[in-house]
Amino acid sequence: VLLTGVGRKRSPLELKSWIACVLTLDGRDKVTKVLQYTSRLLTWHFAGLATKCNDNGEDVSGIAGGGLSLLAAAFSSPALRGKLYVALSERFNALYKAFVTSRKAFR
């Protein structure tokens, strides 16, 4: 019985599954909730990096990860890195607020 149910279950790797999920009201709410809290997490993360960079002036660009650390490493001054992190934090905060507004429209 369990194998039959698993055999019929849609794969999360298929685009068709995601489209079917987003086309429902609950699915759309869940996807926007994930994006909302991801933007909130990134706001907190970059605000913390900016604080560390401005407080002790040491290089914290390795914490950011991915392509952003390469971009941050391009700046030689910790003050410039701090400004970059503040700008990123503000952008993600604006995105978070936009998601809060859009999720209210779905309810």
Residue, then its C-alpha position, 0 to 999 in steps of 0.5 A: v500500500l505504501l509503495t503504491g502511494v509513493g509511486r503516484k506522488r509527484s516529484p518536487l523536481e518537476l516544474k509542473s508540480w510547482i506550477a500546480c502548487v502556485l496556482t492554488l490559493d494555499g500554495r501561493d500563500k506558502v510560496t510567498k511566505v517562504l520568500q517573505y521569511t527568506s528576505r527577512l533572514l537575509t536582511w538580518h544577515f547583512a545587517g549583522l555583517a555591516t555591524k561587524c564590519n563597521d565595529n571592528g573594521e576586520d574582513v568578514s566578507g567570507i561569511a556572505g558566501g557565494g558570488l556576494s563574497l567575491l563582490a565584497a572582496a573587490f572592495s579593499s576598505p571595510a567601510l565600503r564593505g559595510k556600506l555594501y552590506v547596509a545597502l543589501s540589508e535595506r534592499f532585502n528589508a524593502l522586499y520583505k515589506a513588499f511580501v508582507t503587503s502582498r500576502k495580506a492581499f491573498r488573505 
